[in-house]
């Protein structure tokens, strides 16, 4: 009977080591995943957003300048629809 207890405790001890290794591997993979997300966000997403924001700023500035110049013509700029009646 004593051998069974020794076998179980050895098996339980090695199971505990494997559980610890699996937890450490999971934590390592989670850290690597978060690091990859951070690197992608920092080096790809952030520059694209900055370039897009700068481009949008210049585009809107140009459109507003064009709209201001058109308003000085004295003409009313509007869209209209012609409805024919028979």
C-alpha positions in Angstrom: 0.0 0.0 0.0 2.8 2.3 0.7 4.0 1.9 -3.0 0.7 3.1 -4.3 1.0 6.3 -2.3 4.5 6.8 -3.5 3.4 6.3 -7.1 0.5 8.7 -6.7 2.6 11.4 -5.1 5.2 11.1 -7.8 2.5 11.3 -10.4 0.9 14.2 -8.7 4.2 16.0 -8.4 5.0 15.6 -12.1 1.5 16.7 -12.9 2.0 19.8 -10.9 5.2 20.6 -12.8 3.5 20.1 -16.1 0.7 22.4 -15.0 3.2 25.0 -14.0 5.0 24.7 -17.4 1.6 25.0 -19.2 0.7 28.1 -17.2 4.1 29.7 -17.9 3.7 28.8 -21.6 0.3 30.4 -21.7 1.5 33.6 -20.0 4.4 33.7 -22.4 2.1 33.3 -25.4 -0.2 36.0 -24.1 2.7 38.4 -23.6 4.0 37.7 -27.1 0.5 38.3 -28.5 0.1 41.6 -26.7 3.6 42.6 -27.8 2.7 41.8 -31.5 -0.5 43.8 -31.2 1.4 46.7 -29.8 4.1 46.6 -32.5 1.5 46.4 -35.3 -0.5 49.3 -33.8 2.6 51.4 -33.2 4.4 50.9 -36.5 1.5 50.4 -39.0 -1.8 51.7 -37.7 -0.6 54.9 -36.0 1.4 56.2 -39.0 -1.5 55.4 -41.4 -3.9 57.3 -39.1 -1.5 60.3 -38.9 -1.0 60.5 -42.6 -4.7 60.2 -43.2 -5.4 62.9 -40.6 -2.9 65.3 -42.2 -4.3 64.5 -45.7 -7.8 65.1 -44.5 -6.8 68.4 -42.9 -5.3 69.7 -46.2 -8.2 68.4 -48.2 -10.8 70.2 -46.0 -8.8 73.3 -46.0 -8.7 73.4 -49.8 -12.4 72.7 -50.0 -13.2 75.5 -47.6 -11.0 77.9 -49.4 -12.8 77.0 -52.7 -16.2 77.4 -51.1 -15.2 80.9 -49.7 -14.0 82.0 -53.2 -17.3 80.8 -54.8 -19.4 82.6 -52.3 -17.9 86.0 -53.3 -19.3 85.6 -56.9 -22.6 86.9 -55.8 -24.4 83.9 -57.3 -26.4 81.5 -55.2 -25.0 78.0 -55.7 -27.9 75.5 -55.3 -29.1 72.3 -56.8 -32.5 72.2 -58.3 -34.9 69.7 -59.9 -37.0 70.4 -62.9 -40.5 68.8 -62.7 -42.4 68.7 -65.9 -46.2 69.0 -65.8 -48.3 67.8 -68.7 
